[in-house]
Amino acid sequence: MTHRATRLLPLPAGWPVTGLLLLYPLWWVLGLGVLIFPIAALPMAVILARQHRSGRRVRVPPGFPLWLVFLAVVLLGLAVLDTSPAGTLAGSGTDRLAGAGFRVGGYLSLTVLLLYAGNLREDELPRRRLVALLAWLFVVTVAGGLVGTFAGQAAITSPVELLLPPELRGNGFVESLVRPYAAQVMDVGGGTVSRPAAPWGYTNTWGNNFLLLVGWLVAAVWGYGARRPVRIAALAVLAVAVVPAVHSLNRGLWMGLAVVAVWVAVRLALRGRLVGLLAAAGVAAVLAGTLAASPLGDVVRQRLDQGHSDGIRAYLAQQATTGMVESPVIGFGSTRSTLGGRHSIAIGPTPDCQRCGGFTIGGNGQLWQLLFAHGILGTAAYLGFFGYGLWRFRRDHSPVGLAGGAAIASSFASMLWYNALVTPLAFLMLGYALLWRNAAAADREATDREATEPPPVRRAVA
């Protein structure tokens, strides 16, 4: 039985995902930014509910029970927000509820995004179009990176920010959500630099999204046989992308790109696709030559010699694991601020010790946040869900399979230094949905072939 698409408004089917991704630069300029994801999840949830009531089955992805366990641990963590583990600033659960609620809302809304995108039919939102939308966001990321590199001081006051009361507008966290700015101006190695952030809010999030989206541009253009002008334009985007990628001084991005390259090379080699493997090797050689023969190489070498954040990251990783031992099952429900820093027990920085003061435990990588905020159970469920997906879809050697698998593989490496909420996890969920839909389509094709093939002819035995 074929069910007619249930539409909330007279809009094209799949409009919440299309509008979310295609118009993201507009949402960012308006000051909605990551807030658009929970907003878009509302009509997605309504559409899914209406489809269920109309008799259209709402499917769940492989490994989904693991994700439900993770969500349950996240919700249980709200009950322990009052707890102040050793070495952290004392506080009440009420004070911590805003940050914890933001994460709960993020995880729930992205769960809806996964279910909605995974349940869309090809006539509602073709997989190829969703791949193209993710590729479009890589182009947006590169454009924002160029603005951040060459006009790092650029920032605007968004309409949403203007509507906020002054006490909220002055909050640093709220400002990061609603104010569009091109770069984070930071002191790296003794000098002030502009590190690209547009349109993702933070330079680390920019690097993480660059890493998660670049494969979808390659899949959209070369995997689906785009025309020559499109291929030339895509090559130009990839070439230009080197500039903000280097000037971001984002070592996590550089290491993540190496992981993606190795992952794709191994997948191609196992399938005997020597042409693709040689093309990837050629791109790597050209990139290495460009870095060696241009000032960009000097930027890379200087950054590698200036590991100014290494000590802080190691200190926070130690604090996260120590806290996990104190509450090993479900963690502490959210992040905490350290009582002082690695150089001093002072509450905040002083003129004589600019690096003194508290840091956020769990703010230096998704793995450390999982361990501290959600314990071993939450961490195992989170990693298990994406790990199972990586295993479940390992035989998908299509463009979607390569790009989606590379994104998940790189996320396992980058969780050592990048946090996932909100946009990186959103793109990871959309990649998971594409892998899931690809597998379902392959199963349907196999079933159809079996149904149409004539039964084997049995010869009589003399």
WOMO-V601802 format. One record per backbone hydrogen bond with DSSP energy under -0.5 kcal/mol. CO is the residue of the C=O (numbers start at 1). NH is the residue of the N-H. Records with the same first field share a line. If there is no record, write none. Layout:
# WOMO-V601802
CO: NH / NH
This chain:
# WOMO-V601802
1: 3
5: 7
9: 11
12: 15
14: 17 / 18
15: 19
16: 20
17: 21
18: 22
19: 23
21: 24
23: 26 / 27
24: 28
25: 29
26: 30
27: 31 / 32 / 33
28: 31
30: 160
32: 35
33: 36
34: 37 / 38
35: 39
36: 40
37: 41
38: 42
39: 42 / 43
40: 44
41: 45
42: 46
43: 47
44: 48
45: 49
46: 50
47: 51
48: 52
49: 53
50: 54
51: 56
52: 55
55: 57
57: 59
61: 64
63: 66 / 67
64: 68
65: 69
66: 70
67: 71
68: 72
69: 73
70: 74
71: 75
72: 76
73: 77
75: 78
76: 79
77: 80
78: 81
80: 83
83: 85
85: 88
87: 339
92: 96
93: 97
94: 97 / 98
96: 100
97: 101
98: 102
99: 103
100: 104
101: 105
102: 106
103: 107
104: 108
105: 109
106: 110
107: 111
108: 112
109: 113
110: 114
111: 115
112: 116
113: 117
114: 118
115: 119
116: 120
117: 120
121: 124 / 125
126: 130
127: 131
128: 132
129: 133
130: 134
131: 135
132: 136
133: 137
134: 138
135: 139
136: 140
137: 141
138: 142
139: 143
140: 144
141: 145
142: 146
143: 147
144: 148
145: 149
146: 150
147: 151
151: 154
152: 183
154: 182
156: 158
158: 162
159: 163
160: 164
161: 164
165: 168 / 169
166: 170
168: 171
171: 175
172: 176
173: 177
174: 177 / 178
175: 179
178: 180
179: 181
180: 156
182: 197 / 198
183: 185
184: 186 / 195
186: 188 / 193
187: 189
188: 191
191: 188
193: 186 / 195
194: 196
195: 184
197: 200
200: 202
202: 206
203: 207
204: 208
205: 209
206: 210
207: 211
208: 212
209: 213
210: 214
213: 216 / 217
214: 218
215: 219
216: 220
217: 221
218: 222 / 223
219: 224
221: 226
222: 225
227: 231
228: 232
229: 233
230: 234
231: 235
232: 236
233: 237
234: 238
235: 239
236: 240
237: 241
238: 242
239: 242
240: 243 / 244
241: 245
242: 246
243: 247
244: 248
245: 250
246: 249
249: 251
250: 254
251: 255
252: 256
253: 257
254: 258
255: 259
256: 260
257: 261
258: 262
259: 263
260: 264
261: 265
262: 266
263: 267
264: 268
265: 269
266: 270
267: 271
268: 273
269: 272
272: 274
273: 277
274: 278
275: 279
276: 280
277: 281
278: 282
279: 283
280: 284
281: 285
282: 286
283: 287
284: 288
285: 289
286: 290
287: 291
288: 292
289: 293
291: 294 / 297
294: 297 / 298
295: 299
296: 300
297: 301
298: 302
299: 303
300: 304
301: 305
303: 306
305: 307
306: 308
307: 310 / 311
309: 313
310: 314
311: 315
312: 316
313: 317
314: 318
315: 319
316: 320
317: 321
318: 322
319: 323
320: 324
321: 325
322: 326
323: 327
325: 328
327: 331
328: 376
329: 377 / 378
330: 333
336: 361
337: 89
338: 340
340: 359
344: 341
347: 358
350: 353
353: 350 / 356
359: 338 / 361
360: 363
361: 336
365: 369
366: 370
367: 371
368: 372
369: 373
370: 374
371: 375
372: 332
373: 333
374: 378
375: 379
376: 380
377: 381
378: 382
379: 383
380: 384
381: 385
382: 386
383: 387
384: 388
385: 389
386: 390
387: 391
388: 392
389: 393
391: 394
393: 396
395: 397
398: 402
399: 403
400: 404
401: 405
402: 406
403: 407
404: 408
405: 409
406: 410
407: 411
408: 412
409: 413
410: 414
411: 415
413: 416
414: 417 / 418
415: 367 / 368
418: 366
420: 425
422: 426
423: 427
424: 428
425: 429
426: 430
427: 431
428: 432
429: 433
430: 434
431: 435
432: 436
433: 437
434: 438
435: 439
436: 440
437: 441
438: 442
439: 443
440: 444
441: 445
442: 446
443: 447
444: 448
445: 449
446: 450
447: 451
448: 452
449: 453
456: 458
457: 459
460: 462
